[in-house]
Amino acid sequence: MPAGRGRALATITRVKRSGKGARLLDKRLVIVTGKGGVGKSTVSLAIALAAARQGKRTILCEVSNQEQLSRAFHRAEVGFHEVELTENLWGISLDPDEAMREYVLLQLKVKAMRDLLFRSRIFTYLAAATPGLKELVTIGKIWELALDDRKVKSGRRYDLVIVDAPATGHGVGFLQTPRTFANLARVGPIRDHAEALDALIRDPKRTGVAVVALPEEMPVNETSMLEERLESEIHIGVDRIFCNGLYPERFSDSESASVAALVDLENGDEDRSVLVRAAARAAVSQVRRARDQRQQLARLEELCKAPVTTLPFLFSPEVGAEQIRSLSEELAL
Amino acid sequence: MASVAELLEGKRICICAGSGGVGKTTTSAAIAAGMATRGKKVAVLTIDPAKRLADSLGLSELGNTERQVDPSLFEEAWGDPGEGELWAMMLDSKATFDEVVREHAPDDATRDRILSNRIYQQLSAALAGSQEYMAMEKLYEIHAEGRYDLLVLDTPPTRNALDFLDAPKRLTQFIEGRALQVFMKPTGFGMRVFGRGTSLMFSVLRKITGVDLLEDLAEFFQAFSGMVGGFRERARRVNELLSDSQTSFLVVCGPQDEPISEAVYFHGKLAEAEMPFGGVIVNKVHYEAKLASDTDVDAGELREELAEALDDGELATRVADNFDDFRRLSARDRDNVERLATELSTEAVIQVPYLDRDVHDLAGLIEINRYLFASGSEERTALAASS
């Protein structure tokens, strides 16, 4: 489908089902979050690829996670530049120091003033020491990327900005930063800026939130807690949950019973029973994990309000470009 | 090779470090419980444990002080621990920060100024490394009280597993930093320190921040400046404790390429900082095909044998295909663990298999401990093979 038509259709959908419930890719900004080690970066990239494939001009932002994008695309370094990764897909690594610099450049139009500030040690110390400031300017850059009329010179207009957000260690701090600063700075440019960022994050028409989880006890609990806290503390809902790494159901109950019987096999010549036993043992593990995971998946669906999409466990030893591409087709976006 | 009990022989502090999602919390709890069954009085300091794990440790009431796991419950699950006791605590970072401020503030006025400062109240959690620092601070405090034979610390789930090592230093740097000195003099914004041009600088700065935010910041930095001495001294002692020979760092990781590389990197950082490295624990290793991956597998033959044993050719094919998948993962894990052992040039690599069941309760901890406390890798392999 040509990009133009897709966009027209998207507009109609948006009008019909405004805010929550609108397709994730019809938002302007999608924040992908979740606990560490659940495959958040991989899923973010898969979402970005799916969006690009649908003809959306998409940019994927890494927030301080060590150039994973450049690794996935075999590039030297993405850095604080909008780098084209593939058709319709750009990437940027959001370095807070660079974001701070850019923010000052955009705020102070007079060159002499900027020079004064950049030369000043006080500014450097303050910028480094003020708690939360790095997060604020990072979100500021995300907001800038999502503007129709970009602030940076000859900035590209994107249909969709996808953020691979920091892992939720202790809750929702990162997304709360703009609200905190808006409250702290009662008046002035930071307050206005923080208000704008907060408004963007909390606008369900423009911003979507996706949480990546695993079908295991702890990640399920944490996903449900995260959904609750996003709602109660920042007043935003989760649009989609991606439950990653789900084992396939390879054997029926009766099949697994007959395979399990082989595990206790202790007759015949030794080599044979060892191998047969090991193969049967692997099948038993597979069945148990698949079953446990489905219980956890059911808990996830019960505990959380957002719809859950499952992604398959990848048995390939490495997760490379090919695997991520096939994952992006499973996202049902 | 080694067992956790050997690695922790004569140690007073065990710090489990690693990136998020590798099972650090579970491993910390399992180590603490295992040492308690060996007659030690152990406390585990954890951050954000799984609800059921917390319940099973008797931590349903969470607070910033240690609580003992019910001895009768413990004995029921683990057997008689003799003199051993298991205590657990969940760290409340903000409450600890408040305690630190109360302790280090030179006078009541400074203390109140900090505690009531809006920036402190809303943003102290965002202060570079503060959560990590507070974990260290609590560790130091409990250690100084000397009530336990062993403290096990589950480090915070930071983006960067190394953050906590620098935390004391970063916080001291912040306290000592020029940013503070700038604001030391309530009037003139540190003109004496920075000379002419400073007030112009501040007027430019105000353009960006707005007046009252800058004033709040000034107030915040000024209030903290009174605590420089106390903080510096404390950070120095925390650092001493971390590098003490009675402390042991255990690196926790997973068997995939990335966590293994992170563990190698982390080990290098520990060496650089002259911190005592104890060993590495690799969780969720695909062990199941261990025996078979040493043997050449004739796929056709195996399929036939399975078909015969199961009396179902189609099912046999699926069982064999599934086995292939697991063997590939197993081979990858084995290569990665070998790479890890080589790069770290250590024999202290303890592998815990990817168990059939997700670990989040007392029973799961016991299962893990069979591997953590096994006498060597041979016993571990035998355990995995017989499971």
Interface residues (C-beta under 8 A of the other chain):
Chain A: K35 G36 G37 V38 S64 N65 V104 Q107 L108 M113 L116 L117 S120 R121 I122 F123 Y125 L126 A128 A129 T130 P131 G132 E135 P166 A167 G169 H170 G173 T177 T180 F181 N183 L184 A185 R186 V187 G188 P189 I190 R191 E216 E217 M218 N221 R250 F251 E255 S258 V259 L262 L265 D271 R272 V274 L275 V276 A278 A279 A280 R281 A282 A283 V284 S285 Q286 R288 R289 D292 Q296 F315 S316 P317 E318
Chain B: S19 G20 G21 V22 T25 I47 D48 A50 K51 R52 L53 S93 R118 I119 Q122 L123 S124 A125 A126 L127 A128 S130 Q131 P156 P157 T158 R159 F174 G177 R178 A179 L180 V182 G190 F194 G197 T198 L200 M201 F202 V204 L205 R206 K207 I208 T209 G210 V211 D212 L213 D216 L217 F221 G254 D257 P259 E288 A289 L291 A292 T295 V297 L302 E305 L306 A309 L310 D312 L315 R318 V319 A320 N322 F323 D325 F326 R327 R328 L329 A331 R332 Y354 D356 R357 D358 H360
